[in-house]
Amino acid sequence: MKRLDGKVCLITGAAQGIGLATALKFAREGASVVVCDVQQAGVDAAVAQCEALGATATGFVIDVTQREMVDAVVAQVTARFGRIDVLVNNAGITQDARLQKMTLEQFDRVIDVNLRGVFHCAQAVVNTMTAQGSGVILNASSVVGIYGNFGQTNYAASKFGVIGFTKTWSRELGPKGIRVNAVAPGFIATPILSTIPDKVITEMEQRVPLGRLGQPEEIANVYAFLASDEASYINGTVIEVSGGMSV
């Protein structure tokens, strides 16, 4: 039996990077995968890759900042599958600038996607999970949400906030059979790093005791474990997956 057999798993930001790696990992583990992202082409490609692994998969274009879209997707998923077992709140963006240079638009946009979007998705699925008496909500934080980072006032605030959500929801929802945890990745080799100069990438690698960036699959593996019944007594925690960069 595969780790996620029979589980319906909704993943936001699932068309690339950590989200795509998570969708494919869940597909290999037997889940029915619901791919959500902002671009139709990316959603279609991710669904096709999941199906190629033998999984049941469906996809939706969704902007997590738009509550009506989130509610509509959750309603369709519930109507089709009858349940939602796992939500991975992976969608996120960066718009970096130092405090003195950051625009209100940059601040608001990152908070809207990374914090409000997580709230929207969790609130949209929680009634279904409560009715089932079971469920798992997994939130994407970051090492930046634990230690802060130069030039990332908005991103750090959003990822600190996600940890606050995780701690609070684990208390509220634990008695209803719903586990809530967060993962805090370190430096991961994803498309989000494509604009960063090689010199900076090298410096990032040197800050990690393992001497390299993480791979998206290494985060996906942790999500798969937390989503599974193997993690049945893990609730309200933040797991740092950073190669030891904070040691």
JOGI-V442400 format. One record per helix or strand of 3 or more residues. SS is the DSSP state (@ for helix, = for strand). FROM is the first residue (numbers start at 1). TO is the last residue. Records with the same first field share a line. If there is no record, write none. Layout:
SS=FROM-TO ; FROM-TO
This chain:
==8-12 ; 32-37 ; 57-61 ; 86-89 ; 135-140 ; 178-185 ; 238-241
@=17-28 ; 40-52 ; 67-81 ; 104-132 ; 144-147 ; 153-174 ; 191-193 ; 198-206 ; 216-227 ; 229-231
